């Protein structure tokens, strides 16, 4: 466990009271101060390393949830305590962390770190000890394990390779002139490869011809050859499947080489990250990109605005992601799902909690959801947003409606498509 740092719930102070915030859907029904031994919830989290840009904000959302629960009576009348360790964004750290949590710390409940890469190595430990498990933004992680006590907080749904790119192509179908060709490029890694496969399937369904289709290795730092190849192919649509460093590199190369397309974007992880928003600014205009939440009127679920206000108060002091628009709402929902299952069961029974995950609907600050037999959302909700009207690099503009306009799904649509990319 060398280099793994334990952090406790008291390390971050949360200013507002839960009663004032009022962002938890559904009444908790307990007002007496919690008492007795705490219910300890254990997990690893990427507090440092490449995933920390989303790991630290997710952890802050967990802290806010824990304090909110404790301020309103606790869980089953007992206080909750978070016991977590920095996995340093390294999958190799994860199994030892969960082993320690369960065998040495004797935690009562477990949830996951952020991202597929750090969820998958935890699964064998969780399964061996038959724990209920709520994961965060995994990419069909349970497809291989088939574990019936696991659910995943991610909008990709149960068939990512079919559904993930569906929204991008639904938007493209409304563009004029009608797109005929597409270029697909992505990182040689699990999530991007699933996204690329979805783009291939949707292209075939839409009658759009693929003129470029390449994966690049994780060591890639110069994206100019990819952009030049796409230019030579004269693609109408450009679908990237990338992680934050690649996304920045691809968009900068596209800007420098003046790549033009009817629609450009797709399954890019990066524009959702606050630091990348600040770096790229107007480069994002007219980008059509996958997302999980946007501050648009159509996604004003009960409690989400109040949660973001409280999150931002604390994030400013803690110097964590000041927007909180990507991982934090889902991380808070991750804990809400665990909380609601435990309350319904009425005791810390792992089998019963696992069964509840699949039997009931959950009310969260990102909307209501149910889970299928593999723990994925029964109704996928892959958002595709378009960045519009961004001026300069000021982050405040991203808090307002209209800068990340939702174009898909239709029930959440909050604006109209602008073409081409780049804007202007």
C-alpha positions as CSV (number, residue, x, y, z in Angstrom):
1,X,0.0,0.0,0.0
2,X,3.0,2.3,-0.4
3,X,2.0,5.8,-1.4
4,X,-1.8,5.2,-0.7
5,X,-3.1,8.0,1.5
6,X,-6.1,7.6,3.7
7,X,-8.5,10.6,3.9
8,X,-11.5,10.9,6.3
9,X,-14.8,12.8,6.0
10,X,-13.6,15.6,8.2
11,X,-10.9,16.7,5.9
12,X,-13.2,19.1,4.0
13,X,-15.6,21.5,5.6
14,X,-19.0,22.0,4.1
15,X,-20.5,25.4,4.9
16,X,-24.2,25.2,4.2
17,X,-26.5,22.9,6.1
18,X,-28.4,20.1,4.3
19,X,-31.7,21.6,5.4
20,X,-30.8,24.9,3.7
21,X,-29.6,23.2,0.6
22,X,-32.6,21.0,0.3
23,X,-31.3,19.1,-2.7
24,X,-31.9,15.5,-1.7
25,X,-35.0,14.1,-3.6
26,X,-37.4,12.4,-1.3
27,X,-37.8,12.8,2.4
28,X,-35.3,10.9,4.5
29,X,-37.8,10.7,7.3
30,X,-35.3,11.0,10.2
31,X,-34.6,14.2,12.1
32,X,-33.0,13.0,15.3
33,X,-29.2,13.2,15.5
34,X,-27.5,10.0,14.4
35,X,-26.0,7.9,17.1
36,X,-24.0,4.7,17.7
37,X,-21.2,3.3,15.6
38,X,-20.9,4.9,12.2
39,X,-21.8,3.0,9.0
40,X,-18.5,3.0,7.2
41,X,-18.5,3.3,3.4
42,X,-15.2,2.4,1.7
43,X,-13.7,2.9,-1.7
44,X,-10.7,3.9,-3.7
45,X,-10.6,7.2,-5.6
46,X,-8.3,8.9,-8.1
47,X,-7.1,11.8,-6.0
48,X,-3.9,12.1,-7.9
49,X,-2.7,11.0,-11.3
50,X,-4.3,11.2,-14.7
51,X,-7.9,10.7,-13.5
52,X,-7.7,13.1,-10.6
53,X,-9.4,15.9,-12.6
54,X,-12.7,13.9,-12.2
55,X,-11.7,11.9,-9.2
56,X,-11.3,14.8,-6.8
57,X,-14.6,16.5,-7.8
58,X,-16.4,13.1,-7.4
59,X,-14.9,12.7,-3.9
60,X,-16.1,16.2,-3.0
61,X,-19.6,15.2,-4.0
62,X,-19.3,12.1,-1.8
63,X,-18.3,14.3,1.1
64,X,-21.3,16.6,0.6
65,X,-23.6,13.6,0.5
66,X,-22.2,12.2,3.7
67,X,-22.5,15.5,5.6
68,X,-26.0,16.0,4.2
69,X,-27.1,12.6,5.5
70,X,-25.5,13.2,8.9
71,X,-27.2,16.5,9.2
72,X,-30.6,14.9,8.6
73,X,-30.5,11.9,10.9
74,X,-27.9,9.6,9.5
75,X,-28.4,6.3,7.7
76,X,-30.5,3.8,9.7
77,X,-30.2,6.2,12.6
78,X,-26.4,6.0,12.5
79,X,-23.8,8.5,11.3
80,X,-22.0,7.7,8.0
81,X,-18.3,7.8,7.6
82,X,-16.3,7.7,4.4
83,X,-13.1,5.7,4.4
84,X,-11.2,6.1,1.2
85,X,-7.7,5.8,-0.3
86,X,-6.0,7.5,-3.2
87,X,-5.6,4.9,-5.9
88,X,-3.3,7.4,-7.8
89,X,-5.3,6.7,-11.0
90,X,-3.5,3.3,-11.1
91,X,-5.5,0.1,-11.6
92,X,-2.7,-1.8,-9.9
93,X,-3.4,-0.1,-6.6
94,X,-7.1,-0.9,-6.6
95,X,-7.3,-4.6,-5.5
96,X,-5.1,-4.0,-2.5
97,X,-7.1,-1.0,-1.4
98,X,-10.4,-2.9,-1.4
99,X,-8.8,-5.9,0.3
100,X,-7.6,-3.6,3.1
101,X,-11.0,-1.8,3.3
102,X,-12.8,-5.1,3.8
103,X,-10.3,-7.1,5.8
104,X,-8.6,-4.4,7.9
105,X,-10.9,-1.4,8.0
106,X,-14.0,-3.6,8.1
107,X,-16.1,-1.2,6.2
108,X,-19.9,-1.9,6.0
109,X,-20.5,-0.8,2.4
110,X,-18.5,-0.2,-0.7
111,X,-18.7,2.0,-3.8
112,X,-16.3,2.4,-6.7
113,X,-13.7,4.8,-7.9
114,X,-14.3,6.8,-11.0
115,X,-13.9,5.2,-14.5
116,X,-13.8,1.8,-16.0
117,X,-10.0,1.3,-15.6
118,X,-10.3,1.5,-11.8
119,X,-13.6,-0.3,-11.4
120,X,-12.7,-3.5,-13.2
121,X,-9.8,-4.4,-10.9
122,X,-12.0,-4.0,-7.9
123,X,-14.6,-6.5,-9.1
124,X,-13.0,-9.8,-8.2
125,X,-12.4,-8.6,-4.6
126,X,-16.0,-7.3,-4.3
127,X,-17.4,-10.5,-5.8
128,X,-15.3,-12.8,-3.6
129,X,-16.7,-11.1,-0.5
130,X,-20.3,-10.8,-2.0
131,X,-20.6,-7.1,-1.4
132,X,-23.2,-4.9,-3.0
133,X,-21.4,-2.4,-5.2
134,X,-22.4,0.9,-6.9
135,X,-19.9,2.0,-9.6
136,X,-19.3,5.4,-11.2
137,X,-19.0,6.0,-15.0
138,X,-17.9,2.5,-15.9
139,X,-18.1,1.3,-19.5
140,X,-20.1,-1.9,-19.4
141,X,-17.7,-3.2,-16.7
142,X,-20.0,-5.8,-15.5
143,X,-20.5,-7.3,-18.9
144,X,-17.6,-9.7,-18.3
145,X,-18.3,-10.3,-14.6
146,X,-22.1,-10.8,-14.7
147,X,-22.3,-9.9,-11.0
148,X,-25.9,-9.4,-9.8
149,X,-25.1,-7.1,-6.8
150,X,-23.5,-4.4,-8.9
151,X,-25.1,-1.3,-10.6
152,X,-23.4,1.5,-12.6
153,X,-24.1,5.2,-12.6
154,X,-23.6,6.0,-16.2
155,X,-26.0,7.1,-19.0
156,X,-24.5,4.7,-21.6
157,X,-27.1,2.0,-20.9
158,X,-26.9,-1.8,-21.5
159,X,-25.7,-1.8,-25.1
160,X,-23.0,0.9,-25.5
161,X,-21.7,-0.5,-28.7
162,X,-25.1,-0.1,-30.3
163,X,-26.5,3.0,-28.6
164,X,-23.6,5.3,-27.7
165,X,-23.2,7.1,-31.1
166,X,-26.9,7.1,-31.9
167,X,-27.4,10.7,-30.9
168,X,-24.6,11.9,-33.0
169,X,-26.1,10.4,-36.1
170,X,-29.6,11.6,-35.2
171,X,-28.3,15.1,-35.1
172,X,-26.4,14.6,-38.3
173,X,-29.6,13.5,-40.1
174,X,-31.0,17.0,-39.5
175,X,-28.0,18.8,-41.0
176,X,-28.0,20.4,-44.4
177,X,-26.6,19.4,-46.8
178,X,-27.1,15.8,-45.8
179,X,-23.8,14.2,-44.7
180,X,-22.7,11.3,-46.9
181,X,-19.3,10.3,-45.4
182,X,-17.7,10.0,-41.9
183,X,-14.2,9.7,-40.5
184,X,-13.8,7.8,-37.2
185,X,-10.7,8.0,-35.1
186,X,-10.1,7.1,-31.5
187,X,-7.7,5.9,-28.7
188,X,-6.9,2.2,-28.5
189,X,-8.5,1.7,-25.1
190,X,-11.7,0.1,-23.9
191,X,-14.2,3.1,-23.7
192,X,-13.1,4.7,-27.0
193,X,-13.1,1.4,-28.8
194,X,-16.7,0.7,-27.7
195,X,-17.6,4.2,-28.8
196,X,-16.0,3.7,-32.3
197,X,-17.8,0.4,-32.7
198,X,-21.1,2.2,-32.0
199,X,-20.2,4.8,-34.6
200,X,-19.5,2.1,-37.2
201,X,-22.9,0.4,-36.6
202,X,-24.8,3.7,-36.7
203,X,-23.0,4.8,-39.8
204,X,-24.1,1.5,-41.5
205,X,-27.7,2.0,-40.3
206,X,-27.7,5.6,-41.6
207,X,-26.2,4.8,-45.0
208,X,-23.2,7.0,-44.3
209,X,-19.9,5.8,-45.9
210,X,-16.9,5.4,-43.7
211,X,-13.9,7.0,-45.4
212,X,-11.4,6.9,-42.5
213,X,-11.3,4.5,-39.5
214,X,-8.2,4.4,-37.4
215,X,-7.2,3.8,-33.7
216,X,-4.1,5.5,-32.4
217,X,-1.9,4.2,-29.5
218,X,-1.9,5.9,-26.0
219,X,1.6,7.2,-26.7
220,X,0.4,9.5,-29.5
221,X,1.3,13.1,-28.9
222,X,1.2,14.5,-32.5
223,X,-2.3,14.4,-33.9
224,X,-1.5,16.3,-37.1
225,X,-1.1,13.2,-39.3
226,X,-4.6,12.0,-38.2
227,X,-6.1,15.4,-39.0
228,X,-4.4,15.6,-42.4
229,X,-5.6,12.1,-43.3
230,X,-9.2,13.1,-42.4
231,X,-8.8,16.2,-44.5
232,X,-7.6,14.1,-47.5
233,X,-10.6,11.8,-47.0
234,X,-13.0,14.9,-47.2
235,X,-15.3,13.5,-44.6
236,X,-18.6,15.3,-43.9
237,X,-18.7,14.0,-40.3
238,X,-15.8,13.5,-37.9
239,X,-16.3,11.2,-34.9
240,X,-13.6,11.2,-32.3
241,X,-13.4,8.8,-29.4
242,X,-10.8,10.1,-27.1
243,X,-9.7,10.8,-23.5
244,X,-8.7,14.3,-22.2
245,X,-5.1,14.7,-23.4
246,X,-6.0,13.3,-26.8
247,X,-9.2,15.5,-27.1
248,X,-7.1,18.6,-26.5
249,X,-4.5,17.5,-29.0
250,X,-7.1,16.6,-31.6
251,X,-9.0,19.8,-31.3
252,X,-5.8,21.9,-31.4
253,X,-4.5,20.1,-34.4
254,X,-7.9,20.5,-36.1
255,X,-7.8,24.2,-35.4
256,X,-4.2,24.7,-36.6
257,X,-4.8,22.7,-39.8
258,X,-8.2,24.3,-40.4
259,X,-10.1,21.0,-40.6
260,X,-13.7,21.7,-41.5
261,X,-16.7,19.4,-41.2
262,X,-20.5,19.5,-41.1
263,X,-20.3,17.9,-37.6
264,X,-17.2,17.3,-35.6
265,X,-17.0,15.8,-32.1
266,X,-18.6,12.5,-31.0
267,X,-17.3,10.5,-28.1
268,X,-14.7,12.9,-26.8
269,X,-13.9,12.8,-23.0
270,X,-12.3,16.1,-22.3
271,X,-14.5,19.0,-23.2
272,X,-16.6,18.1,-20.1
273,X,-13.5,18.8,-17.9
274,X,-13.4,22.3,-16.5
275,X,-9.7,22.8,-17.1
276,X,-10.1,21.9,-20.7
277,X,-13.0,24.2,-21.1
278,X,-10.9,27.0,-19.8
279,X,-8.0,26.1,-22.1
280,X,-9.9,25.8,-25.3
281,X,-12.6,28.4,-24.9
282,X,-14.0,29.5,-28.3
283,X,-12.3,26.5,-30.0
284,X,-15.2,24.5,-28.6
285,X,-17.8,26.5,-30.5
286,X,-20.0,24.2,-32.7
287,X,-18.4,21.1,-31.3
288,X,-21.0,18.3,-30.9
289,X,-19.9,16.1,-28.0
290,X,-21.2,13.3,-25.7
291,X,-21.9,14.3,-22.2
292,X,-23.8,13.2,-19.0
293,X,-25.3,16.5,-17.7
294,X,-25.7,20.1,-18.9
295,X,-27.1,23.1,-17.0
296,X,-30.0,23.5,-19.4
297,X,-33.7,24.0,-18.4
298,X,-34.6,20.6,-19.7
299,X,-32.4,18.9,-17.1
300,X,-33.5,20.9,-14.1
301,X,-34.1,17.8,-12.0
302,X,-35.2,18.2,-8.4
303,X,-32.2,19.2,-6.3
304,X,-29.5,19.5,-8.9
305,X,-29.3,23.3,-8.9
306,X,-29.1,23.4,-5.1
307,X,-26.4,20.6,-5.1
308,X,-24.3,22.6,-7.6
309,X,-24.6,25.7,-5.5
310,X,-23.4,23.9,-2.4
311,X,-20.7,22.0,-4.4
312,X,-19.3,25.3,-5.8
313,X,-19.2,26.9,-2.4
314,X,-16.9,24.2,-1.1
315,X,-15.0,23.7,-4.4
316,X,-13.9,27.3,-4.4
317,X,-12.3,26.9,-1.0
318,X,-10.8,23.5,-1.7
319,X,-9.5,24.5,-5.1
320,X,-11.3,21.7,-6.9
321,X,-13.1,21.8,-10.2
322,X,-15.2,25.0,-9.8
323,X,-18.0,24.0,-12.2
324,X,-18.9,20.5,-11.1
325,X,-20.9,19.7,-14.3
326,X,-19.4,16.2,-15.1
327,X,-18.6,13.7,-12.4
328,X,-20.0,15.5,-9.3
329,X,-23.8,15.1,-10.0
330,X,-23.3,11.5,-10.9
331,X,-21.1,10.8,-7.9
332,X,-23.8,12.3,-5.6
333,X,-26.3,10.1,-7.4
334,X,-24.0,7.1,-6.8
335,X,-24.4,7.6,-3.1
336,X,-28.1,8.3,-3.3
337,X,-28.7,5.0,-4.9
338,X,-26.8,3.2,-2.1
339,X,-28.6,5.2,0.5
340,X,-32.1,4.5,-0.9
341,X,-31.4,0.8,-1.2
342,X,-30.1,0.6,2.4
343,X,-33.1,2.5,3.7
344,X,-35.6,0.3,1.9
345,X,-33.9,-2.9,3.1
346,X,-33.6,-1.5,6.6
347,X,-30.3,-3.3,7.5
348,X,-26.8,-3.9,6.1
349,X,-27.7,-7.0,4.3
350,X,-25.6,-7.2,1.1
351,X,-27.8,-9.7,-0.7
352,X,-31.0,-7.7,0.0
353,X,-29.3,-4.5,-1.0
354,X,-28.1,-6.0,-4.2
355,X,-31.6,-7.3,-4.9
356,X,-33.1,-3.9,-4.2
357,X,-30.8,-2.3,-6.8
358,X,-32.6,-4.3,-9.5
359,X,-36.1,-4.2,-8.1
360,X,-36.8,-0.5,-7.6
361,X,-36.6,2.9,-9.2
362,X,-34.2,5.4,-7.7
363,X,-34.8,9.2,-7.3
364,X,-31.6,11.2,-7.8
365,X,-30.4,14.7,-8.6
366,X,-29.8,13.5,-12.2
367,X,-33.3,12.1,-12.6
368,X,-35.0,8.9,-11.9
369,X,-33.5,5.6,-13.1
370,X,-33.9,1.8,-13.0
371,X,-31.2,-0.8,-13.5
372,X,-31.2,-3.9,-15.7
373,X,-29.9,-7.3,-14.8
374,X,-26.3,-6.2,-15.4
375,X,-26.7,-3.1,-13.5
376,X,-26.9,-0.6,-16.4
377,X,-29.6,2.0,-16.8
378,X,-32.7,0.4,-18.4
379,X,-33.1,3.5,-20.5
380,X,-29.9,4.9,-21.9
381,X,-29.4,8.7,-21.8
382,X,-26.4,9.5,-23.9
383,X,-26.5,13.3,-24.2
384,X,-25.1,15.1,-27.2
385,X,-24.5,18.8,-26.5
386,X,-23.2,21.5,-28.8
387,X,-21.0,24.3,-27.5
388,X,-22.4,27.6,-28.7
389,X,-21.5,31.3,-28.2
390,X,-18.4,30.8,-26.1
391,X,-16.4,34.0,-25.7
392,X,-12.9,34.0,-24.2
393,X,-11.9,31.6,-21.5
394,X,-14.1,32.7,-18.6
395,X,-15.5,29.8,-16.7
396,X,-18.6,31.7,-15.5
397,X,-20.2,31.4,-18.9
398,X,-20.4,27.6,-18.6
399,X,-22.7,27.9,-15.6
400,X,-25.3,29.5,-17.8
401,X,-27.8,27.8,-20.0
402,X,-27.2,28.2,-23.7
403,X,-23.4,27.4,-23.8
404,X,-23.9,23.6,-23.8
405,X,-27.1,23.3,-25.8
406,X,-28.6,19.8,-25.7
407,X,-29.4,18.4,-29.2
408,X,-30.2,14.8,-28.2
409,X,-32.2,13.0,-26.8
410,X,-35.2,14.9,-28.1
411,X,-36.9,15.0,-24.8
412,X,-34.0,17.0,-23.4
413,X,-33.4,19.2,-26.4
414,X,-32.8,22.8,-25.5
415,X,-31.6,24.4,-28.8
416,X,-30.9,23.9,-32.5
417,X,-27.9,22.7,-34.4
418,X,-25.3,25.1,-35.7
419,X,-23.0,24.1,-38.6
420,X,-20.3,23.7,-39.6
421,X,-17.3,23.1,-37.3
422,X,-15.4,25.3,-36.7
423,X,-17.9,28.1,-36.0
424,X,-17.7,31.1,-38.3
